Amino acid sequence: MSDSDFPPIESADQPYPAVRMLRRYGNWIALGLGLAVAAAGVWAAAAGHGAVWLPVGLVVGAFAAFLMRSYVELVRIIADMLLPR
């Protein structure tokens, strides 16, 4: 999504910086969270904590990204419905 899809900063979401951040950068935040969790699993496997952490990290990372993405979508829906334009 481009920034043109969202209202300018002077709109009703100005007093809500976390909502504004999630509306603008939520996709990247979800992706970063998923990659960070997956990287932790790769690191744990490479550090010798057991090979089981590699697939666990990848699966949990994908699930964390999915959960964060659904949270971002909920914030966008609620903000679109409740914040005046």
C-alpha positions as CSV (number, residue, x, y, z in Angstrom):
1,M,0.0,0.0,0.0
2,S,1.2,3.5,-0.7
3,D,1.0,6.4,1.6
4,S,-1.7,7.9,-0.6
5,D,-4.1,5.3,0.7
6,F,-4.0,6.8,4.2
7,P,-5.2,10.2,5.4
8,P,-2.5,12.8,6.1
9,I,-1.0,13.2,9.5
10,E,-3.2,16.2,10.3
11,S,-6.3,13.9,10.2
12,A,-8.2,12.4,13.2
13,D,-5.5,9.8,13.9
14,Q,-3.0,12.5,14.9
15,P,-3.4,11.9,18.6
16,Y,-2.9,8.2,18.1
17,P,0.7,7.7,16.9
18,A,0.7,3.9,17.4
19,V,-2.5,3.5,15.3
20,R,-0.9,5.8,12.6
21,M,2.3,3.7,12.6
22,L,0.4,0.4,12.3
23,R,-1.8,1.8,9.5
24,R,1.2,3.0,7.5
25,Y,3.9,0.4,8.3
26,G,1.9,-2.6,9.6
27,N,2.8,-4.9,6.7
28,W,6.5,-4.3,7.2
29,I,6.2,-4.7,11.0
30,A,4.5,-8.1,10.6
31,L,7.1,-9.3,8.1
32,G,9.9,-8.1,10.4
33,L,8.4,-9.9,13.4
34,G,8.1,-13.1,11.5
35,L,11.6,-12.9,10.1
36,A,13.0,-12.1,13.6
37,V,11.4,-15.2,15.1
38,A,12.5,-17.4,12.2
39,A,16.1,-16.0,12.5
40,A,16.0,-16.9,16.3
41,G,15.2,-20.5,15.3
42,V,18.0,-20.6,12.8
43,W,20.4,-19.1,15.3
44,A,19.4,-21.6,18.0
45,A,19.9,-24.5,15.6
46,A,23.3,-23.1,14.4
47,A,24.4,-22.5,18.0
48,G,24.0,-26.2,18.8
49,H,20.8,-26.1,20.8
50,G,19.3,-28.9,18.6
51,A,18.2,-29.2,15.0
52,V,14.6,-29.2,16.1
53,W,14.8,-25.4,16.6
54,L,15.2,-24.7,12.8
55,P,11.7,-26.0,11.7
56,V,10.1,-24.8,15.0
57,G,11.5,-21.3,14.4
58,L,10.3,-21.2,10.8
59,V,6.8,-22.4,11.7
60,V,6.5,-20.1,14.7
61,G,7.9,-17.2,12.7
62,A,5.3,-17.7,10.0
63,F,2.5,-18.0,12.6
64,A,3.8,-14.8,14.4
65,A,3.8,-12.9,11.1
66,F,0.2,-14.1,10.4
67,L,-1.0,-13.1,13.8
68,M,0.6,-9.7,13.5
69,R,-0.8,-9.2,10.1
70,S,-4.3,-10.0,11.3
71,Y,-3.9,-7.5,14.2
72,V,-2.8,-4.8,11.7
73,E,-5.9,-5.5,9.6
74,L,-8.1,-5.2,12.7
75,V,-6.5,-1.9,13.6
76,R,-7.1,-0.6,10.1
77,I,-10.7,-1.7,10.1
78,I,-11.4,-0.2,13.5
79,A,-9.6,3.1,12.6
80,D,-11.5,3.3,9.3
81,M,-14.8,2.8,11.0
82,L,-14.3,5.0,14.1
83,L,-12.0,7.8,13.2
84,P,-13.7,10.6,11.4
85,R,-12.2,11.7,8.0
